[in-house]
Amino acid sequence: MCEPTVPNGFDIVIGKGPHLQLQFIIIDDLGKICSIRESFIFRHKIPETIEDLKNLVIYPIRKKYLEIPDKTIGFYIYGLQYKYDTEIEILEINKLESDIEEKKIYPPKFILFGVKNTYNCINTDVHSNNSYIFKKINYTEDKKNILSISLNESLTKLNKCNDYEVFKETINIKINIINKVKNNLVKVKEENKI
């Protein structure tokens, strides 16, 4: 697999596969905004069927939920999204004993954004990369714990830019252009008859 390009200070994401890490941003006892040093990893549940790949929710590993510390004002979330050629490849890659041969190598996509606590919105004051992937944080009813994170895209994404897809898309664009030109010619002919 191709190594991702990540900003300085984010090398911790390398070698962990598709995942997001969450760090709590708090106001300390001196009134300063800071992050808690520990980060928590979120992943998709290991898919067993192709249908499982449609699940866009990630969960904290080795925990049922994350308790939100007092004085938390937000979260810093970062990690990697991987691309694969087929659904079967994604299922095979998740098997520990898999010896799957990778036909193509796609660089993982680095993700980085901040979220305001309980508002479930991107913090625009924080630099972000690919924040569109974030949908919302799922809290317990009392808003004291994080159960999961919902995404707009899977962290194990199918590469839609294989040769066939590009060819098909190009043909469709050309057909649309040809149809527009034909329609314009018909209009011009009709206008000239009048």
Buried (B, 14 or more C-beta within 10 A) or exposed (E): EEEBEBEEEBEEBEEEBBBBBBBBBBEEEEEEEEEBEEBBBBBBEEBEEEEBBEEBBBBBEEEEBBEBEEBBEBBBBBBBBBBBBEBEBBBBBBEEEEEEEEEEEBEBBBBBBBBBBEEBEBBEEBEBBEBEBBBEBBBEEEEEBBBBBBBEBBBBBBBEEBEEEEEEEEEEEEEEEEEEEEEEEEEEEEEEEE
